[in-house]
């Protein structure tokens, strides 16, 4: 396999092999033995509240277009995970948020993601951004539970409910028994 670098000056030939001292097949340059590691993507997300209401965004894009989610998305290079969470809230709901603390870290190896979820407070008005069909502040009893986009949205909401009145708690991880949802 030959790859052209973006500047067009160099072409490297990569082969799939297990590098010395490793235990996985990787892309390795045939000339210099450079290992092209492909690592999981980091998702920054927030359970955003205003009083007792929770912000949800109805997705305007795939995957799961039309389903409800928390403000979340891929972290960009050069930003902190907190900056990514604030940016995603702005992009999806035109929302400014104040991050309280980390709520959970979820591993989703099936799609090579690590999702870092925060508790946050809404400090602005909201309106749909380009990735949302609509945004709404829901009372707990009115959350569209059967129309949530991803298992991690349900986990984040459930873990938020467990910590709603707490100021100190250990961050959560994948709930027991959910391995089949992540593999």
Long-range contacts (C-beta under 8 A, 24 or more apart in sequence): 1-27, 38-112, 39-112, 40-109, 40-112, 40-113, 40-114, 41-74, 41-75, 41-112, 41-113, 41-114, 42-74, 42-75, 42-81, 42-84, 42-113, 42-114, 42-115, 42-116, 43-72, 43-73, 43-74, 43-75, 43-113, 43-114, 43-115, 43-116, 44-72, 44-73, 44-74, 44-75, 44-81, 44-82, 44-84, 44-85, 44-87, 44-88, 44-116, 44-118, 45-70, 45-71, 45-72, 45-73, 45-85, 45-88, 45-115, 45-116, 45-117, 45-118, 45-152, 45-156, 46-70, 46-71, 46-72, 46-85, 46-88, 46-89, 46-97, 46-99, 46-117, 46-118, 46-119, 46-120, 47-103, 47-117, 47-118, 47-119, 47-120, 47-156, 47-157, 47-160, 48-89, 48-93, 48-95, 48-97, 48-120, 48-121, 48-122, 49-119, 49-120, 49-121, 49-122, 49-160, 50-121, 50-122, 50-137, 52-139, 52-140, 53-137, 53-138, 53-139, 54-137, 54-138, 54-140, 54-143, 54-157, 54-160, 55-89, 55-93, 55-95, 55-122, 55-126, 55-135, 55-136, 55-137, 55-138, 56-135, 56-136, 56-138, 56-143, 56-144, 57-92, 57-93, 57-128, 57-129, 57-131, 57-132, 57-134, 57-135, 58-132, 58-133, 58-134, 58-135, 58-136, 59-131, 59-132, 59-133, 59-149, 60-128, 60-130, 60-131, 60-132, 60-133, 61-131, 63-149, 64-149, 64-150, 66-133, 66-147, 67-147, 67-148, 67-149, 68-143, 68-144, 68-147, 68-148, 68-149, 68-153, 69-148, 69-149, 69-150, 69-153, 70-117, 70-153, 70-156, 70-157, 71-95, 71-97, 72-115, 72-117, 73-131, 81-116, 82-118, 85-116, 85-118, 85-120, 89-120, 90-129, 91-129, 91-130, 91-131, 92-128, 92-129, 92-131, 92-132, 92-135, 93-126, 93-127, 93-128, 93-129, 93-132, 93-135, 94-124, 94-125, 94-126, 94-127, 94-128, 94-129, 94-135, 95-122, 95-124, 95-125, 95-126, 95-135, 96-122, 96-123, 96-124, 97-121, 97-122, 97-123, 98-123, 102-171, 103-156, 103-159, 103-160, 103-163, 103-171, 103-172, 104-155, 104-156, 104-159, 104-171, 104-172, 104-173, 105-171, 105-172, 105-173, 106-152, 106-155, 106-156, 106-173, 106-174, 106-182, 107-173, 107-174, 107-182, 108-152, 108-182, 109-182, 109-183, 110-182, 110-183, 115-152, 117-152, 117-156, 117-159, 119-160, 119-163, 151-178, 151-181, 151-182
